[in-house]
Amino acid sequence: MSYKVLPVEQLLPALLSAQVDFKYPDSETWAQVQKAGHTLTYSQGVVEYVDGVLVAPQRLGRPLEQLKRLAMVNGWTPWGYQQRIDAGLIELTYSDDLRQMIRQAMKRDTDGAYFNVAVATHYLDNIRARPGALIFDPKLPYNRGTFKLSSIKHADVIKRFDRFLIDYQGEIAALKSQYKVEANLDAERVGVEQWKLDFLERKKLKEAQTR
């Protein structure tokens, strides 16, 4: 078995054309028009996620009506914004990858960037080394969901994978905790810079010790 990394916009076409046997991540709610006529089997949820808009700190809390230009990575769907996009009230600017999209938003070429909040925040904190340069705005529309594994031809393997998720849930939870893939998904914490979260945890622990 081999693992193949593809650009977002190539993932689904590769699955539907049998270039790959499985797609991850996937969801029943994604790309329903493109999937019409195909029977896909989905696994149980693997990882929870939040997709939303990250903005410059000075734009945090502004109303949706002031969001005029939105940066996107090719292949992503801006859930909650399509009506305003169709009406010409939001202009989309597409990028090939996360790095390019973040650069656009930081240069103020757009009013915000729509992406997986945990991934974008990790990139800013640890790779770009610019924590807080862009902040998730929970007052703007955002989408919660669960990443799943999908396949067209191998429903039997999907069933075995589901069993794996049950049999090894302890080990999987430990990996999620180690790599913080589901960390801070509640509305008050999602997208907050890691140093702030660490500070809040230390403060909480100190208060508990003084009681």
C-alpha positions in Angstrom: 0.0 0.0 0.0 1.3 3.5 -0.8 0.2 6.9 0.4 -0.2 9.6 -2.2 -0.3 13.3 -1.4 -2.4 15.3 -3.9 -3.5 19.0 -4.2 -7.0 19.4 -2.8 -8.7 19.9 -6.2 -7.2 16.6 -7.4 -8.3 14.4 -4.6 -11.8 13.6 -5.6 -11.2 13.3 -9.3 -8.4 10.8 -8.5 -10.9 8.7 -6.5 -13.7 8.9 -9.0 -11.3 7.9 -11.9 -9.9 5.0 -9.9 -6.4 6.5 -9.7 -6.5 5.9 -6.0 -8.5 3.4 -4.0 -9.3 5.6 -0.9 -9.6 9.3 -0.2 -8.9 11.0 3.1 -10.2 13.3 4.3 -13.7 13.1 2.9 -17.3 13.6 4.0 -20.8 12.7 2.8 -21.6 16.5 2.7 -18.7 17.4 0.4 -18.9 17.7 -3.4 -22.3 16.1 -3.7 -22.7 17.3 -7.3 -19.4 15.7 -8.5 -20.2 12.5 -6.6 -23.6 12.0 -8.2 -23.8 8.7 -10.0 -21.0 7.2 -7.8 -21.6 5.0 -4.7 -19.1 5.9 -2.0 -18.6 4.1 1.3 -17.5 6.2 4.2 -15.9 5.3 7.4 -16.9 6.4 10.9 -15.5 9.8 11.9 -11.8 9.9 12.4 -10.9 13.5 13.3 -13.2 16.4 14.2 -12.5 19.7 12.5 -13.6 23.4 12.3 -13.3 25.4 9.0 -13.7 29.1 9.3 -12.3 32.5 8.4 -9.1 33.9 9.9 -8.7 37.6 9.9 -6.1 40.2 10.9 -6.5 41.2 14.6 -7.8 44.6 13.8 -10.7 43.0 11.8 -11.7 40.6 14.5 -15.5 40.9 15.3 -16.4 42.9 12.2 -19.8 42.0 10.7 -20.1 39.7 7.8 -21.2 42.6 5.5 -17.6 44.0 5.7 -16.1 40.8 4.4 -15.7 41.6 0.7 -12.6 39.5 -0.4 -12.0 36.0 0.8 -8.8 33.9 0.2 -9.3 30.2 -0.5 -7.2 27.2 -1.4 -8.2 25.6 -4.7 -10.7 22.8 -4.0 -12.1 24.1 -0.8 -15.8 25.0 -0.3 -16.6 28.1 1.8 -19.6 26.7 3.8 -21.9 29.5 5.0 -20.7 32.0 2.4 -22.1 30.7 -0.9 -25.2 32.9 -1.0 -23.2 36.1 -0.6 -20.6 34.8 -3.2 -23.4 34.0 -5.7 -24.8 37.5 -5.1 -21.5 39.1 -5.9 -21.0 40.4 -2.4 -17.9 38.4 -1.7 -15.1 37.9 -4.2 -13.0 34.8 -3.9 -9.2 34.7 -4.4 -7.8 31.2 -5.0 -4.3 30.0 -4.0 -2.5 26.7 -4.7 -1.7 26.0 -1.1 -2.0 27.2 2.5 1.3 29.1 2.4 0.3 31.2 -0.5 -3.2 31.8 0.9 -1.8 32.9 4.3 0.6 35.3 2.6 -2.3 36.9 0.7 -4.3 37.4 3.8 -1.3 38.8 5.8 -0.5 41.3 3.0 -4.2 42.5 3.3 -4.8 41.5 -0.3 -8.0 39.9 1.1 -10.2 40.5 4.1 -9.7 37.0 5.5 -8.7 33.4 4.7 -11.0 30.4 4.9 -9.3 27.2 6.0 -9.1 24.5 8.6 -8.6 26.6 11.7 -6.4 24.2 13.6 -4.1 23.7 10.6 -3.8 27.4 9.7 -3.2 28.3 13.4 -0.5 25.6 13.7 1.1 26.9 10.5 1.2 30.5 11.8 2.4 29.5 15.2 5.1 26.9 14.3 6.1 27.2 10.7 5.6 30.8 9.7 6.5 31.8 13.3 3.9 34.6 13.3 1.5 33.7 16.1 -1.5 36.0 16.2 -0.9 37.4 12.7 -4.3 36.0 11.7 -7.0 35.0 14.2 -10.1 32.8 13.8 -13.3 34.9 14.0 -16.0 32.8 15.5 -18.6 35.5 14.9 -18.4 34.8 11.1 -19.9 31.6 9.7 -17.9 28.5 10.2 -18.4 24.8 9.7 -17.9 21.8 12.1 -17.5 18.3 10.8 -15.6 15.1 10.9 -13.0 13.8 8.5 -13.7 10.3 7.2 -12.1 7.7 4.9 -13.9 7.0 1.7 -13.8 4.4 -1.1 -15.8 3.3 -4.1 -14.5 -0.2 -4.6 -13.4 -1.3 -1.1 -16.4 -1.2 1.3 -14.9 -4.3 3.0 -11.7 -2.4 3.9 -13.8 0.6 5.2 -15.6 -1.9 7.6 -12.2 -3.2 8.8 -11.0 0.4 9.3 -14.1 1.1 11.4 -13.3 -1.9 13.5 -9.7 -0.6 13.9 -11.0 2.7 15.1 -13.0 0.9 17.8 -10.3 -1.6 18.8 -7.5 1.0 19.1 -9.5 4.0 20.3 -7.1 4.5 23.2 -4.0 4.6 21.1 -5.8 6.8 18.5 -6.8 9.2 21.3 -3.2 9.3 22.5 -2.0 10.2 19.0 -4.6 12.9 18.7 -3.6 14.4 22.0 0.1 14.2 21.2 -0.3 16.1 17.9 -3.2 18.3 19.1 -5.3 17.5 16.0 -8.5 18.0 17.9 -7.3 20.4 20.5 -9.3 23.5 21.4 -12.3 22.9 19.1 -14.8 24.6 21.5 -15.9 28.0 20.3 -14.0 29.9 23.0 -10.6 28.2 22.3 -10.5 27.2 18.6 -8.0 29.2 16.7 -6.4 30.9 19.7 -2.6 31.1 19.6 -1.0 28.2 21.5 1.0 30.5 23.9 -2.3 31.9 25.1 -3.8 28.5 25.6 -0.7 27.4 27.5 -1.1 30.5 29.7 -4.7 29.8 30.4 -3.9 26.2 31.3 -1.2 27.3 33.7 -3.5 29.9 35.3 -6.3 27.3 35.6 -3.9 24.8 37.3 -2.6 27.5 39.7 -6.1 28.5 40.7 -7.0 24.8 41.4 -3.9 24.4 43.6 -4.8 27.4 45.7 -8.3 26.3 46.5 
